[in-house]
């Protein structure tokens, strides 16, 4: 009897130890684990392609099979998103991820209905105030990547000035923006500040399209900026409209979400992007190991969530790579702050205090002081950007959206 009891005790201990390894250390996919992805568009959108490429990379690295990954594309920012999320939950997905700002209320609705499923949403703003345990927001400090891309743009402007192609007062950039949301404002402002850090005379005009993805409107916006004598174009919009307009006009371009060098070899300089693979791996590992997922997640260069493409040496100014690497190291070390209040003014005045709308409500009330220690603390009080100051040097050509 003692031998039998000893055997049973050892067996229990072995099983328990295996359970601990599975819960805390095993990174391999469980056979019954599934993750679902909801995308606003498909691979024809540079924005969505960036998410899809990361999904393939992360799930492959973690050993997930094809039947453990379900992808839904071209899901509008409406009740279709809720239906897609509910369907993924019904299909046994442990995690459902959606990639567009307007998906958020429908993901939240699904999260409340399926409490056993983790719902993760990119670019959203409400997870930290809703208090729904299985609903999460995520972003990355892409403003740092845009700042570095801006340095590449500023160096190109300096080269054009030195070669006599433009004068210093003609160093005007154009920027194609989707909407007047803080996410876009933060992006074009950080890009401008990066350019200004190396080219002090730079100015910029912004043309909005009112759409995340409309190739015709984006090309039209870029064409308008070119007609206004902008000598370099960047964007926060998701098609090839602006890069194509630049290639046709022979005007340097800084793209977003991936390289356009193959299609625009004579004008593409560099691109910044969010790499979502680190976040995907984080949430998959968390669920498989029985760990909590952060309500609001925002990371940057240190974990590989913000990246720049290879520089097109054919177009970029000499020394661009070295300048970017130097600034990147200083950003990581905290020696450079993108929104250092010594480097911009609003209405001719330096800003030393600002209440931002961090806890988003229906009235968009300002609720959080975000300037301290001499800089605007972007994406620290929630993951999604909330920088919405209109700084001097940037002119909005339209703002109806």
C-alpha positions as CSV (number, residue, x, y, z in Angstrom):
1,X,0.0,0.0,0.0
2,X,2.9,2.4,0.9
3,X,4.5,1.7,-2.5
4,X,1.2,2.4,-4.3
5,X,0.7,5.7,-2.4
6,X,4.3,6.7,-3.1
7,X,3.8,6.0,-6.8
8,X,0.6,8.0,-6.8
9,X,2.3,10.9,-5.0
10,X,5.2,10.9,-7.5
11,X,2.7,10.8,-10.4
12,X,0.8,13.7,-9.0
13,X,4.0,15.7,-8.6
14,X,5.0,15.0,-12.2
15,X,1.6,16.1,-13.5
16,X,1.7,19.2,-11.3
17,X,5.2,20.1,-12.6
18,X,4.1,19.6,-16.2
19,X,1.2,21.9,-15.5
20,X,3.5,24.6,-14.1
21,X,5.7,24.3,-17.2
22,X,2.7,24.6,-19.4
23,X,1.3,27.6,-17.6
24,X,4.5,29.6,-17.1
25,X,7.2,28.5,-19.5
26,X,6.0,26.6,-22.5
27,X,5.9,28.9,-25.6
28,X,4.6,26.3,-28.0
29,X,1.1,26.6,-29.4
30,X,-1.6,24.4,-27.9
31,X,-3.3,22.4,-30.6
32,X,-6.7,23.9,-29.8
33,X,-5.4,27.5,-29.6
34,X,-6.8,29.9,-32.3
35,X,-6.3,33.6,-33.1
36,X,-8.5,35.7,-35.4
37,X,-7.6,38.9,-37.3
38,X,-10.0,41.5,-38.5
39,X,-8.6,44.0,-41.1
40,X,-10.3,47.1,-42.5
41,X,-9.0,46.4,-46.0
42,X,-6.7,43.8,-47.6
43,X,-3.1,43.5,-48.8
44,X,-3.7,46.3,-51.4
45,X,-3.7,48.8,-48.5
46,X,-0.2,49.4,-47.2
47,X,-1.7,49.8,-43.7
48,X,-3.4,46.4,-43.7
49,X,-0.6,44.7,-45.5
50,X,1.7,45.7,-42.7
51,X,-0.6,44.0,-40.2
52,X,-1.0,40.9,-42.3
53,X,2.7,40.5,-42.9
54,X,3.3,40.7,-39.1
55,X,0.6,38.2,-38.4
56,X,2.2,35.7,-40.8
57,X,5.6,36.3,-39.2
58,X,4.5,36.0,-35.6
59,X,2.2,33.0,-36.0
60,X,4.8,31.1,-38.0
61,X,7.5,31.9,-35.4
62,X,5.3,30.6,-32.6
63,X,4.5,27.4,-34.5
64,X,0.8,28.0,-35.2
65,X,-0.7,25.9,-38.0
66,X,-2.8,27.4,-40.8
67,X,-6.0,26.2,-39.2
68,X,-5.2,28.0,-36.0
69,X,-5.1,31.4,-37.7
70,X,-8.3,32.9,-39.2
71,X,-8.1,36.2,-41.1
72,X,-11.0,38.4,-42.1
73,X,-10.3,41.3,-44.5
74,X,-12.4,44.2,-45.9
75,X,-14.4,44.5,-42.7
76,X,-16.0,47.9,-42.5
77,X,-16.0,50.1,-39.3
78,X,-19.6,49.2,-38.6
79,X,-21.7,46.3,-37.2
80,X,-19.9,44.1,-39.7
81,X,-17.0,44.2,-37.3
82,X,-19.1,42.9,-34.4
83,X,-20.4,40.2,-36.6
84,X,-16.9,39.2,-37.7
85,X,-15.6,39.3,-34.1
86,X,-18.6,37.2,-32.9
87,X,-18.0,34.7,-35.7
88,X,-14.4,34.3,-34.8
89,X,-15.3,33.7,-31.2
90,X,-17.8,31.1,-32.3
91,X,-15.1,29.4,-34.3
92,X,-13.1,29.0,-31.1
93,X,-10.7,31.8,-31.3
94,X,-9.0,32.6,-28.0
95,X,-7.9,36.0,-29.2
96,X,-9.6,38.4,-31.7
97,X,-7.5,41.3,-33.0
98,X,-8.9,44.2,-35.1
99,X,-6.8,46.9,-36.7
100,X,-8.8,50.0,-37.4
101,X,-9.9,52.9,-35.1
102,X,-13.6,52.7,-36.1
103,X,-13.7,49.0,-35.2
104,X,-13.4,49.8,-31.5
105,X,-17.1,50.0,-30.3
106,X,-17.9,46.8,-32.1
107,X,-14.9,45.0,-30.6
108,X,-16.0,46.2,-27.2
109,X,-19.5,44.9,-27.8
110,X,-18.2,41.5,-28.7
111,X,-15.8,41.5,-25.6
112,X,-18.8,42.0,-23.3
113,X,-20.7,39.2,-25.0
114,X,-17.7,36.7,-25.1
115,X,-15.9,37.1,-21.7
116,X,-13.8,34.0,-22.3
117,X,-12.2,35.5,-25.4
118,X,-9.5,38.2,-25.4
119,X,-10.3,41.1,-27.7
120,X,-7.3,43.3,-28.7
121,X,-7.7,46.4,-30.7
122,X,-5.1,48.6,-32.5
123,X,-5.3,52.4,-32.3
124,X,-8.2,52.5,-29.9
125,X,-8.7,54.8,-26.9
126,X,-11.2,53.4,-24.5
127,X,-9.9,50.2,-22.9
128,X,-8.3,52.0,-20.0
129,X,-11.6,53.7,-19.1
130,X,-14.1,50.9,-19.9
131,X,-12.8,48.4,-17.4
132,X,-13.7,45.3,-19.4
133,X,-11.1,42.7,-18.4
134,X,-10.9,41.0,-21.8
135,X,-10.7,44.2,-23.9
136,X,-7.3,45.7,-24.7
137,X,-5.8,48.6,-26.8
138,X,-2.4,48.7,-28.4
139,X,-0.2,51.0,-30.4
140,X,3.5,51.8,-30.7
141,X,5.6,54.9,-30.4
142,X,5.5,55.5,-34.1
143,X,6.0,59.2,-33.6
144,X,9.7,58.3,-32.9
145,X,9.9,56.5,-36.3
146,X,8.3,59.4,-38.1
147,X,10.7,61.8,-36.4
148,X,13.6,59.8,-37.8
149,X,12.0,59.7,-41.3
150,X,11.7,63.5,-40.9
151,X,15.4,63.7,-40.4
152,X,15.9,61.9,-43.8
153,X,13.5,64.4,-45.3
154,X,15.3,67.4,-43.8
155,X,18.7,66.1,-45.0
156,X,17.3,65.8,-48.5
157,X,16.0,69.4,-48.4
158,X,19.5,70.5,-47.2
159,X,21.0,68.7,-50.2
160,X,18.6,70.3,-52.6
161,X,19.5,73.7,-51.1
162,X,23.2,73.1,-51.3
163,X,22.9,71.9,-55.0
164,X,21.0,75.1,-55.8
165,X,17.8,73.2,-56.8
166,X,15.8,75.3,-54.2
167,X,16.5,78.2,-51.9
168,X,16.1,77.9,-48.1
169,X,12.8,79.7,-48.2
170,X,11.5,77.2,-50.7
171,X,12.1,74.2,-48.4
172,X,8.4,73.4,-48.1
173,X,7.2,69.8,-47.6
174,X,3.7,68.5,-48.3
175,X,1.9,65.9,-46.2
176,X,-1.2,63.8,-47.2
177,X,-3.2,63.1,-44.1
178,X,-6.3,60.9,-43.8
179,X,-8.2,62.7,-41.0
180,X,-7.7,65.4,-38.4
181,X,-7.5,62.9,-35.6
182,X,-4.7,63.2,-33.0
183,X,-3.1,60.1,-34.5
184,X,-2.5,61.9,-37.8
185,X,-1.6,65.2,-36.1
186,X,0.9,63.5,-33.9
187,X,2.4,61.8,-37.0
188,X,2.8,64.8,-39.2
189,X,4.0,66.9,-36.4
190,X,6.8,64.5,-35.4
191,X,7.8,64.1,-39.0
192,X,8.0,67.9,-39.4
193,X,10.0,68.3,-36.1
194,X,12.4,65.6,-37.4
195,X,13.0,67.6,-40.6
196,X,13.3,70.8,-38.7
197,X,15.9,69.4,-36.4
198,X,18.3,69.3,-39.4
199,X,16.7,71.9,-41.7
200,X,15.6,74.9,-39.6
201,X,13.9,76.7,-42.5
202,X,11.5,73.9,-43.4
203,X,7.8,74.5,-43.5
204,X,5.0,72.1,-44.3
205,X,1.5,72.0,-45.8
206,X,-1.1,69.3,-45.0
207,X,-3.9,68.2,-47.2
208,X,-6.5,65.8,-45.7
209,X,-8.5,63.3,-47.7
210,X,-11.2,62.3,-45.3
211,X,-10.4,58.6,-45.9
212,X,-7.8,56.1,-44.7
213,X,-7.6,54.5,-48.1
214,X,-8.6,56.2,-51.3
215,X,-5.9,56.1,-54.0
216,X,-7.6,58.7,-56.2
217,X,-8.1,61.2,-53.3
218,X,-4.5,60.6,-52.0
219,X,-3.0,61.1,-55.5
220,X,-5.2,64.2,-55.9
221,X,-4.0,65.6,-52.5
222,X,-0.4,65.0,-53.4
223,X,-0.9,66.7,-56.8
224,X,-2.4,69.7,-55.0
225,X,0.6,69.9,-52.7
226,X,3.0,69.6,-55.7
227,X,1.1,72.5,-57.4
228,X,1.7,74.5,-54.3
229,X,5.4,74.1,-54.8
230,X,6.0,71.5,-52.1
231,X,9.4,69.9,-52.9
232,X,9.0,66.7,-50.9
233,X,5.9,64.7,-49.9
234,X,5.1,62.4,-47.0
235,X,1.8,60.8,-45.9
236,X,-0.4,59.2,-43.3
237,X,-2.7,57.5,-45.7
238,X,-2.7,53.9,-46.9
239,X,-2.5,53.7,-50.7
240,X,0.1,54.2,-53.4
241,X,-1.6,57.4,-54.5
242,X,0.9,59.9,-53.1
243,X,4.1,57.9,-53.8
244,X,2.9,57.4,-57.4
245,X,2.2,61.1,-57.8
246,X,5.7,61.9,-56.5
247,X,7.3,59.3,-58.9
248,X,5.5,60.8,-61.8
249,X,6.6,64.3,-60.9
250,X,10.1,63.4,-59.9
251,X,9.7,64.7,-56.3
252,X,11.3,63.0,-53.3
253,X,8.9,61.0,-51.2
254,X,8.9,59.5,-47.6
255,X,6.2,56.8,-47.4
256,X,4.6,55.0,-44.6
257,X,4.0,51.4,-43.6
258,X,6.6,49.9,-45.9
259,X,9.0,50.5,-48.8
260,X,7.7,51.8,-52.1
261,X,11.2,51.6,-53.7
262,X,10.2,48.9,-56.2
263,X,7.4,51.1,-57.6
264,X,9.1,54.4,-57.0
265,X,12.8,53.8,-57.4
266,X,13.6,57.4,-58.3
267,X,11.8,59.2,-55.5
268,X,11.4,56.9,-52.5
269,X,13.8,57.8,-49.6
270,X,12.7,55.8,-46.5
271,X,9.5,54.6,-44.7
272,X,8.7,54.2,-41.0
273,X,6.2,51.6,-39.8
274,X,4.9,49.8,-36.8
275,X,5.9,46.2,-36.7
276,X,3.0,44.4,-35.0
277,X,4.7,41.1,-34.7
278,X,6.1,41.8,-31.2
279,X,2.6,42.6,-29.9
280,X,1.1,39.5,-31.6
281,X,3.7,37.3,-30.0
282,X,3.1,39.0,-26.6
283,X,-0.6,38.4,-26.6
284,X,-0.4,34.9,-27.9
285,X,2.2,33.9,-25.3
286,X,0.2,35.6,-22.6
287,X,-3.0,33.6,-23.4
288,X,-1.1,30.3,-23.7
289,X,0.7,30.9,-20.5
290,X,-2.3,32.0,-18.5
291,X,-0.9,35.5,-18.1
292,X,-2.8,38.9,-18.2
293,X,-2.7,41.1,-21.2
294,X,-1.9,44.7,-20.6
295,X,-5.0,47.0,-20.9
296,X,-2.9,49.5,-22.9
297,X,0.3,48.4,-24.6
298,X,2.7,50.8,-26.3
299,X,6.3,49.9,-27.2
300,X,9.0,51.2,-29.6
301,X,12.5,50.6,-30.9
302,X,13.6,48.6,-27.9
303,X,11.3,45.6,-28.7
304,X,11.2,46.1,-32.5
305,X,7.7,47.6,-32.6
306,X,8.9,50.7,-34.5
307,X,11.1,50.2,-37.6
308,X,12.4,52.1,-40.6
309,X,12.9,50.4,-44.0
310,X,16.3,50.4,-45.7
311,X,17.2,53.8,-47.1
312,X,17.2,54.2,-50.8
313,X,20.7,55.4,-51.3
314,X,20.0,56.5,-54.9
315,X,17.7,59.2,-53.6
316,X,18.6,59.9,-50.0
317,X,21.1,62.6,-49.1
318,X,24.6,61.5,-48.2
319,X,25.0,60.7,-44.5
320,X,21.3,60.0,-44.0
321,X,21.8,56.5,-42.5
322,X,24.4,57.8,-40.1
323,X,22.2,60.7,-39.0
324,X,19.3,58.4,-38.4
325,X,21.3,55.9,-36.4
326,X,22.7,58.7,-34.2
327,X,19.3,60.2,-33.5
328,X,17.8,56.7,-32.9
329,X,20.4,56.0,-30.2
330,X,19.6,59.3,-28.6
331,X,15.9,58.6,-28.6
332,X,16.4,55.2,-27.0
333,X,18.7,56.8,-24.4
334,X,16.2,59.6,-23.7
335,X,18.6,62.3,-24.9
336,X,16.1,63.4,-27.5
337,X,12.4,63.9,-26.9
338,X,10.4,64.2,-30.1
339,X,8.0,66.8,-28.6
340,X,10.5,68.8,-26.7
341,X,8.7,72.1,-26.0
342,X,11.9,74.1,-26.7
343,X,11.7,73.0,-30.4
344,X,8.2,74.3,-31.3
345,X,5.8,77.1,-30.6
346,X,2.0,77.5,-30.9
347,X,0.8,80.9,-32.0
348,X,4.3,82.2,-31.5
349,X,4.5,81.1,-27.9
350,X,6.2,78.3,-26.1
351,X,3.9,75.8,-24.5
352,X,4.7,74.8,-20.9
353,X,1.3,73.3,-20.0
354,X,-1.4,71.4,-21.9
355,X,-4.4,69.4,-21.0
356,X,-5.0,66.6,-23.4
357,X,-8.1,64.5,-24.1
358,X,-6.8,61.2,-22.8
359,X,-9.9,59.7,-21.2
360,X,-12.0,60.1,-24.4
361,X,-15.6,60.9,-23.8
362,X,-18.4,62.0,-26.0
363,X,-17.6,65.7,-25.5
364,X,-13.8,65.2,-26.0
365,X,-13.1,67.1,-22.8
366,X,-9.5,67.8,-21.9
367,X,-8.6,65.8,-18.8
368,X,-4.9,65.2,-18.4
369,X,-1.8,67.4,-18.0
370,X,0.7,66.0,-20.5
371,X,3.6,68.4,-20.5
372,X,6.2,67.9,-17.8
373,X,10.0,68.0,-17.7
374,X,10.1,70.1,-20.8
375,X,8.3,67.8,-23.2
376,X,4.9,66.5,-24.3
377,X,4.5,63.0,-23.0
378,X,2.9,61.3,-26.0
379,X,1.4,57.8,-25.6
380,X,2.4,57.4,-22.0
381,X,-1.1,57.9,-20.4
382,X,-2.7,55.7,-23.0
383,X,-1.3,53.9,-26.0
384,X,-3.0,55.8,-28.8
385,X,-1.7,59.2,-29.6
386,X,-3.3,62.3,-28.1
387,X,-1.0,65.0,-29.4
388,X,-3.3,67.5,-31.2
389,X,-1.5,70.8,-31.0
390,X,-1.3,72.8,-34.2
391,X,2.3,74.1,-34.1
392,X,3.8,76.9,-36.0
393,X,5.4,76.1,-39.3
394,X,2.7,73.7,-40.4
395,X,-0.3,75.0,-42.5
396,X,-3.5,73.0,-42.9
397,X,-5.0,73.5,-46.3
398,X,-8.3,71.9,-45.3
399,X,-9.6,70.5,-42.0
400,X,-13.2,69.4,-42.7
401,X,-12.7,65.8,-41.6
